[in-house]
Amino acid sequence: MLPGGTRLHTRALTGSITINATDGVLRASLIVESGTCTITGNYPFQGTASSAIALVEGQVDSISATGPNAPLDGVTITASGGTTNIELSF
């Protein structure tokens, strides 16, 4: 079963949002309604820095934590030139 809490925050994003561990987000789901959206982590892996993943209109994505004791941390979602709808589960 994918992690996801009983609380849900939804909004149309037209700028940026950064999700940190202190926010307690277990899952972030998004759909790009118009424009583009980038998702960027801030942690290196095997000595390589994170780079942005770009999504375009109509694409969807979902990022999940491993569980309530390890929420999402260091993830930035940026909508550019349009709107990305996001759902954050706690």
N, C-alpha and C positions, 0 to 999 in steps of 0.2 A: 504494500500500500504506500502510495506517495504521501510524504508529510504534508500536512495542511491543518491549520487550526480551525477554530470555530468563528474567528473574527475575520472580516473581509473589508478591505478598503479598495474602492474603485474610483478611477478618475480618468479624464482625458488629459494626457500630458502634452504640453506644448513647449516644454523646456527640458530641464534635467532633474533627475532625482538620484540621490546616492543612498544605497541601502547599507547600513552598518549592522554589526552583530547586536548592538544595543537596541536596535529597532525591533528585534524579535521576529523578523519576516522569515517564514518557512518556505513560501513559494511565491514567485513573481511570474505572472502570465501576461502576455501582451499581444496585441494585434496592431499592425501599422495601418491606420485608416487612410492617411495621405502623407506625402513626403517620405522621409527616411527616418530610421531609428538606428542608433548604435548602442551596443551593450559592451561595457568594458569592465574587466576585473582589475584589481590593483595589486595582485600578488604575483611574484615571479614563480615560474616552475622550471626546475632544472637549469636555473641561471638565465632563463629567458623571460623578459618582461611581457606582461599582457598587452595585447593590442586589440583595438576595437573590432567587433563583428558588426557588419552593416546589414540591415534588413530594409526591404523596400515595401511599398504599398501592397497590402494583401498578405504579407508574410506574418506568421505567428511564431511565438517562442514561449517556452516555459522553463524556468530555472527553479530547481528544488534543493532544499537543504537536506542533509542526511537524517535530521531529526530535531526535536525541540531543544536538545542540549547543544546543537551546532547550527544556529540560524545562518542565513545568508550574510556575508560580510564582504564589504569592499566592492560592491557592484554598482556601477553608474549606468543609468539608462537615459539616453538623450534623444528627444524627438527634434528633428530639423525640417523646416519647410512644411510642416503639417502637424497632424495629430496622431498620437499613439495611445490607444486605450490600454490601461494597465489594471490588473487585479493583484492585490497583495494580500496573502493569507497569513494569519498569525496563529 
